[in-house]
Amino acid sequence: MNQNSVKTIGINDEPRKDSHLVYVNEADGLKGILNRDFDEWSNFDSWESISVQQWIFSRALEVCRGKKIDIKCDCCENNNLIPNDFESIKKEKCFGKKSAYMIKKVVDEIVLAKARRESDGTYSA
C-alpha cells in the first residue's frame, strides 16, 4: 500500500484533488461495529454485517488498484491525517481512523494472498 493511499479527513477538511472521497456514514452499521472493543472491531472476519465488510473490502480493492481514498469522518472537526502508524489505534475514538486501519489490514491480506498465489499457487491465511 502506498503510504499516502488512505487519508482521514474531518468535517471541515477538504479532500485531495486526486482522491476518491468516501464517508464513514455511507456504510450503514460501520460505526456500530467500530464502537466496540478493539478485539471485536479489529477482527474483520467476525463482523456479522456482510454489507459493511463489502464496503471496507471495496475500499481496499481501490487502494490495491492504485487509487487514493480520503475517508471523511463526522466525529472530528479537523483531522487531515495520513495514518502511517496505527500504534495507538486501540485507544482511538475516530471512526475515520479506525476505518483506515481496517482498510490497511484488508489491503495487507490481499497483497499477502497475491504473493502466495504467485509463489506456489495456494493461499492459506
C-alpha atoms as one frame of an Amber mdcrd trajectory, in Angstrom:
protein
   0.000   0.000   0.000   1.326   3.370  -0.970   1.999   5.336   2.194  -0.442
   8.115   1.275  -3.156   5.931  -0.296  -5.616   6.407   2.563  -6.169   9.709
   4.335  -8.612  10.549   7.099 -10.229  13.974   6.980 -12.586  15.746   9.353
 -15.836  17.617   8.792 -14.095  20.889   7.885 -11.261  19.392   5.810 -11.159
  19.339   2.015 -10.364  16.099   0.176  -7.298  15.790  -2.029  -7.958  16.609
  -5.673  -6.673  13.231  -6.856  -8.583  11.078  -4.359 -11.893   9.260  -4.124
 -13.901  10.744  -1.243 -15.816   8.268   0.920 -17.878   8.940   4.018 -17.883
   6.766   7.128 -21.651   7.080   7.316 -22.027   5.573   3.792 -21.696   2.123
   5.317 -24.790   1.523   7.427 -23.688  -0.256  10.597 -19.967   0.566  10.339
 -19.995   2.920  13.332 -21.744   0.295  15.455 -19.002  -2.207  14.703 -16.175
   0.310  15.204 -17.689   1.416  18.509 -16.996  -1.985  20.084 -13.890  -3.092
  21.977 -10.727  -3.295  19.854 -10.619  -7.104  19.914 -14.110  -7.210  18.415
 -13.945  -4.473  15.795 -10.421  -5.300  14.633 -11.410  -8.887  13.744 -12.798
  -8.322  10.242 -13.863 -11.954   9.777 -16.111 -11.806  12.850 -18.206  -8.892
  11.576 -21.781 -10.068  11.149 -22.645  -7.399   8.555 -21.686  -8.557   5.074
 -22.546  -5.146   3.602 -20.100  -3.377   5.947 -17.407  -5.960   5.148 -18.039
  -5.347   1.448 -17.698  -1.593   1.938 -14.274  -1.999   3.605 -13.185  -4.627
   1.057 -14.223  -2.392  -1.865 -12.120   0.462  -0.472  -9.180  -1.940  -0.050
  -9.518  -3.059  -3.679  -9.494   0.577  -4.795  -6.233   1.098  -2.893  -4.756
  -2.073  -4.416  -5.639  -0.706  -7.852  -3.662   2.452  -7.119  -6.442   4.848
  -6.129  -6.144   7.287  -3.256  -9.003   7.380  -0.772  -9.980  10.169   1.596
 -12.218   8.972   4.421 -14.390  11.750   5.805 -15.450  11.106   9.364 -18.234
  13.019  11.042 -16.727  12.827  14.511 -13.790  15.250  14.103 -13.828  18.917
  13.060 -10.345  18.657  11.562  -8.379  15.503  11.071  -6.310  15.743   7.889
  -4.217  12.690   8.682  -2.419  10.169   6.549  -2.045   7.351   9.048   1.380
   5.757   8.807   1.439   4.302  12.243  -1.520   2.665  13.915   0.306   2.171
  17.220  -2.380   3.959  19.262  -5.374   2.549  17.349  -6.654   0.623  20.387
  -7.421   3.924  22.146  -8.695   5.713  19.044 -12.222   7.163  19.006 -12.305
   8.456  15.404 -14.353   6.257  13.062 -12.341   7.505  10.074  -9.026   6.409
  11.572 -10.493   3.049  12.578 -11.837   2.598   9.034  -8.407   3.443   7.600
  -6.857   0.843   9.902  -9.286  -1.845   8.713  -8.758  -0.929   5.053  -4.997
  -1.239   5.558  -5.441  -4.643   7.226  -7.524  -5.901   4.291  -5.033  -4.463
   1.769  -2.240  -6.316   3.585  -4.244  -9.569   3.353  -4.878  -9.047  -0.377
  -1.168  -8.411  -1.007  -0.204 -11.480   1.034  -2.726 -13.690  -0.783  -1.500
 -12.476  -4.169   2.130 -13.121  -3.246   1.350 -16.622  -2.028  -0.662 -17.471
  -5.129   2.160 -16.226  -7.347   4.834 -18.163  -5.469   3.192 -21.571  -5.089
  -0.363 -21.315  -6.369  -2.027 -21.678  -2.984  -3.225 -19.368  -0.304  -3.913
 -20.095   3.321  -4.353 -17.346   5.876
